[in-house]
Amino acid sequence: MIASVLVANRGEIACRVFRTCREWGIRTVAVHSDADEHALHARVADTAVRLPGATPADTYLRGDLIVKAALSAGADAVHPGYGFLSENADFARAVLDAGLVWIGPPPEAIEAMASKTRAKKLMGLDPLETVTADDLPVLVKAAAGGGGRGMRVVRELAELDAELTAARAEALSAFGDGEVFVEPYVEGGRHVEVQILADTHGTVWPLGTRDCSLQRRHQKVIEEAPAPGLGDLTQTLYDLSVRAARAVDYVGAGTVEFLVANGTAHFLEMNTRLQVEHPVTEAVFGIDLVALQIQVAEGAALEKDPPRARGHAIEARLYAEDPAREWAPQTGTLHRLAVPDGVRLDTGYTDGDPIGIHYDPMLAKAVAHAPTRAQALRRLSGALERATVHGPVTNRDLLVRSLRHPEFAEARMDTGFYDRHLAELTEPAPDPYAPLAAALADAHGRSRFGGWRNLASRPQTKTYLMHGDEHEVHYHHTRQGLTAEADGVRVVRADARLVVLDVGGVRRNFEVARYGDQVFVNATALTALPRFPDPAAQRVPGSLLAPMPGTVVRVAEGLAAGAAVRAGEPLLWLEAMKMEHKISAPTTGTLSALHAVPGQQVEVGALLAVVQESAP
């Protein structure tokens, strides 16, 4: 039996596997990059082994170092998690050749299915070898991995070469393999998948369907089980998935993915690993998929039939990103993360952890299970709305609005959901009383020193930045306490952590937390602005600033100071959190300065280039 497991991964999935291992009395071994030296997964494991370096290419994609780490730490099995090397047949072989147990499918099955091009051929489908205007739109995909990396929708033939280049670079960075392929892109479909589990004795379980249609950049955001409204198509998907597994003598957990449109299922791919969204299947079937993976790897036989499904489960992925700014990833310190009881939270972070630039921006997954879909929706949206998320900008508000959107609530969604609704879902909805509550909490903290008593009638002013706009508030210190200069507002209570306001006869509570200049009032984030702005912080018009920390991976060919540029023209590309981000000219004019060079590490707000607008 397995006594010690090394997880060849990081973050949330490593912590998830460790949790099951602890429950089963199995020792755990983590690997960590230098950037992850103090990460949660490295702290909670029984043993941790350093992988020198910070980038995935130097660390989590180095199969040789991971095998060496397993042997040196005394592990007898390796779990790959998802992403990185989880679908790399050579890595699976290296683990087995070292005398270790591989908690995953046979290398031959990975080779047959993990490469999307070979998988399609196995299912009788062929990628597009040449692309014409009649084939558009098409989808460029990475052959060696998923998660939206190396994936691009191309609607104009002139854009194909550039998107192929970008997809290859992204796939190489994420999976160590730059192979990509092109296939037709089906508009208006739903992304539906089947979880399977197979043992070494010939049993294959289809463990229900999942709908993963809500996606950004082809990466899933909200998933649920079972997929609603499939009817008789469910059995067809089961049969196709079991057939795919049996065709390659599959063993372990895997997922067969389809695009469902107009009542027809189009095979997409088979993921030969555990999926990020596996908790919804666990909730509905009452199982632990990681435990079952370990048992199958030990040679145990599954029961003839899978357990019975009960209820409905929905998962939402919490990302450190700004959906209103083209999903730009965010970095900083996660000061506090907590959700109400009754909701499962899988995370690789804890309070005070830094969120860096090197890896995926997912902070956590929140999962709700209930007897019906409507109840699960209500439970998850309510929990996310009340969650404490103090740190960089996240997609929390987007998740709540998505779950409550009529199209999703009525199960009418498809993969174009965010293309249609992103603007309305990210429309700012600031709480007009949040800046006042922040100012009153701050005033309480400073009033202990007593200096205000001689200026009782003088109004105090504070300015906060909220959703990109400045909000100035006024209040008074009196001998009776703090009062607000706002019509219809009475201060009931004000201390450093809680402010209670009576607004037009309705009492409202505002929980306040402050971390330097960053203030959180309930779910609203604000930045306290100084009374006298720093002149050095001003930038000339046309300045292109880095929207996130990252690495300049390339600059447009031939671009140099003095070049004429058009508004929207791509000038350079940054890589951050395993994704490429295009930086375009903000206006038509002349590039008067270019500071960015390939390979350069930049911080958020760094000056990359300046475009001088053409005279009208």
Secondary structure, 3 states (H helix, E strand, C coil): CCCEEEECCCHHHHHHHHHHHHHCCCEEEEEEECCCCCCHHHHHCCEEEEECCCCHHHCCCCHHHHHHHHHHHCCCEEECCCCCCCCCHHHHHHHHHCCCEECCCCHHHHHHHHCHHHHHHHCCCCCCCCCCHHHCCEEEEECCCCCCCCCEEECCHHHHHHHHHHHHHHHHHHHCCCCEEEEECCCCCEEEEEEEEECCCCCEEEEEEEEEEEEECCEEEEEEECCCCCCCHHHHHHHHHHHHHHHCCCCEEEEEEEEEECCEEEEEEEECCCCCCHHHHHHHHCCCHHHHHHHHHCCCCCCCCCCCCCCEEEEEEEECEEHHHCCEECCEEECEEECCCCCEEEECCCCCEEECCCCCCEEEEEEEEECCHHHHHHHHHHHHHHCEEECCCCCHHHHHHHHHCHHHHCCCCCCCHHHHHHHHHCCCCCCCCHHHHHHHHHHHHHHCCCHHHHHCCCCEEEEEEECCEEEEEEEEEECCEEEECCCCEEEEEECCCEEEEEECCEEEEEEEEEECCEEEECCEEEEECCCCCCHHHCCCCCEEECCCCEEEEEECCCCCCCCEECCCCEEEEEEECCEEEEEECCCCEEEEEECCCCCCEECCCCEEEEEEECCC
